[in-house]
Amino acid sequence: MELSSVIIAVAGVAGTLGGSLLTQRGSERAKLREIELVREHEEIHESRSLRRTCYAELNRDARQFNTALNREVLMRASVVNQALNKVYGQVKRLERGAPGPGETTETAAQAQYEVWGMLRTMRTAMRHDLGVSRED
């Protein structure tokens, strides 16, 4: 057997083994990326699901409170509910990639922040209705 035949045979075997290793490595990278994408998608879905559940519970509770609240508290609760619905709508449109005019994540965050002041006003009205001071 000639030396050139041996070299060609060794090169062929090395090429075959090297090709297999490169294919396996590429496949592993693709699988890891796929796992990352699935994980990211699941996290986004879980976050949306949690927010949707919270919003639904808040809406249900707000409706139950409507039957027991006095007029001033009811008015304040209505303002909070409308503001929360507005923020929820903005967030949903942003998630779909179809924001309304002037809607950005920053404007949605600002609107959400403004809800906190409305909630404080509502809680003050509730305390007043119950005859409870802030210190109680």
Steps between C-alpha positions, in 0.01 A plus 500: 500500500628840410549784744267726305217246535550489875501880525182521292331236717600679824379833361169341400446349845599827672264694273213264574557519876552875493183552297302291748633701793424833332148385411439384856631825644282707268200289590566552873522877451175504306328293769626731779373805310164330450479426873583865579228624265242264648599608851470869409160438341379314811617783729317758291188284496514446878543873560201582279294228664581630848412858404178385333401307815579800723299734278204261492505461879527875549207555266292237682584645841426854382157391382428333836603812686266713288203358687632603843675832441370848564471747212836676551695176531314359203595804293868465599495127427350572157783743421758237602325232297490719188869585538593135543294406193680771301844373609398140430388598149828678435703202618296256288541717189874530565529121544322447167735749334210732412528797737259789474617850410760614755497168689841373607623290788597827667148648472350173626742501796414864575127426485554204734695722740215755499258229612680489836385854583143405410524195725622717790204733450263202492649357822462838670132508401458145635659594832280806524188289428600255776593776744858373514798733510836425341645410838233238584 
